[in-house]
Amino acid sequence: MSLTHIIRLTLLNILMYIIKNGSILYCISTVTVWLQESVFVMAVMSLTILGPSGWILTKIEDYKTQRG
């Protein structure tokens, strides 16, 4: 059985599930996400992305003056 055949069968099963149940989000989530957890995750993600960017932007003048 080829990979494309398996992918087609999987997509067909997903499509039939959506048609049968009305949507993919059929089950109600049993996990509660608290505000503190959300704030912590957003802070870590922001520092991960913006930290290195800020460091590079503060050093950009040094990079411009150092030629070669």
C-alpha positions as a Python dict, from the first residue, in 0.01 Angstrom:
ca = {
    (1, 'M'): (0, 0, 0),
    (2, 'S'): (153, 331, -103),
    (3, 'L'): (187, 637, 114),
    (4, 'T'): (-52, 841, -98),
    (5, 'H'): (-316, 569, -61),
    (6, 'I'): (-277, 575, 318),
    (7, 'I'): (-303, 955, 323),
    (8, 'R'): (-617, 945, 110),
    (9, 'L'): (-778, 689, 339),
    (10, 'T'): (-686, 895, 646),
    (11, 'L'): (-830, 1212, 495),
    (12, 'L'): (-1142, 1024, 393),
    (13, 'N'): (-1187, 897, 749),
    (14, 'I'): (-1144, 1249, 888),
    (15, 'L'): (-1395, 1385, 636),
    (16, 'M'): (-1648, 1116, 724),
    (17, 'Y'): (-1601, 1195, 1096),
    (18, 'I'): (-1665, 1564, 1029),
    (19, 'I'): (-1975, 1488, 825),
    (20, 'K'): (-2106, 1247, 1089),
    (21, 'N'): (-2043, 1463, 1396),
    (22, 'G'): (-2070, 1811, 1248),
    (23, 'S'): (-1722, 1929, 1346),
    (24, 'I'): (-1380, 1816, 1456),
    (25, 'L'): (-1422, 1982, 1795),
    (26, 'Y'): (-1675, 1729, 1913),
    (27, 'C'): (-1531, 1649, 2255),
    (28, 'I'): (-1536, 1901, 2538),
    (29, 'S'): (-1195, 1974, 2685),
    (30, 'T'): (-1145, 1840, 3034),
    (31, 'V'): (-829, 2043, 3099),
    (32, 'T'): (-866, 2383, 3265),
    (33, 'V'): (-608, 2644, 3173),
    (34, 'W'): (-569, 2901, 3447),
    (35, 'L'): (-489, 3268, 3392),
    (36, 'Q'): (-152, 3236, 3568),
    (37, 'E'): (-47, 2958, 3332),
    (38, 'S'): (-149, 3161, 3028),
    (39, 'V'): (40, 3468, 3150),
    (40, 'F'): (351, 3262, 3225),
    (41, 'V'): (349, 3095, 2883),
    (42, 'M'): (296, 3426, 2702),
    (43, 'A'): (582, 3586, 2901),
    (44, 'V'): (822, 3301, 2822),
    (45, 'M'): (729, 3307, 2454),
    (46, 'S'): (774, 3684, 2437),
    (47, 'L'): (1115, 3668, 2603),
    (48, 'T'): (1219, 3383, 2376),
    (49, 'I'): (1131, 3576, 2063),
    (50, 'L'): (1198, 3937, 2163),
    (51, 'G'): (1506, 3882, 2380),
    (52, 'P'): (1750, 3791, 2102),
    (53, 'S'): (1593, 4049, 1871),
    (54, 'G'): (1643, 4325, 2127),
    (55, 'W'): (2002, 4220, 2188),
    (56, 'I'): (2077, 4233, 1815),
    (57, 'L'): (1911, 4573, 1780),
    (58, 'T'): (2117, 4716, 2068),
    (59, 'K'): (2439, 4586, 1910),
    (60, 'I'): (2362, 4693, 1551),
    (61, 'E'): (2567, 5014, 1577),
    (62, 'D'): (2869, 4810, 1690),
    (63, 'Y'): (2826, 4584, 1387),
    (64, 'K'): (2812, 4887, 1158),
    (65, 'T'): (3135, 5035, 1296),
    (66, 'Q'): (3330, 4707, 1282),
    (67, 'R'): (3420, 4660, 920),
    (68, 'G'): (3617, 4349, 855),
}
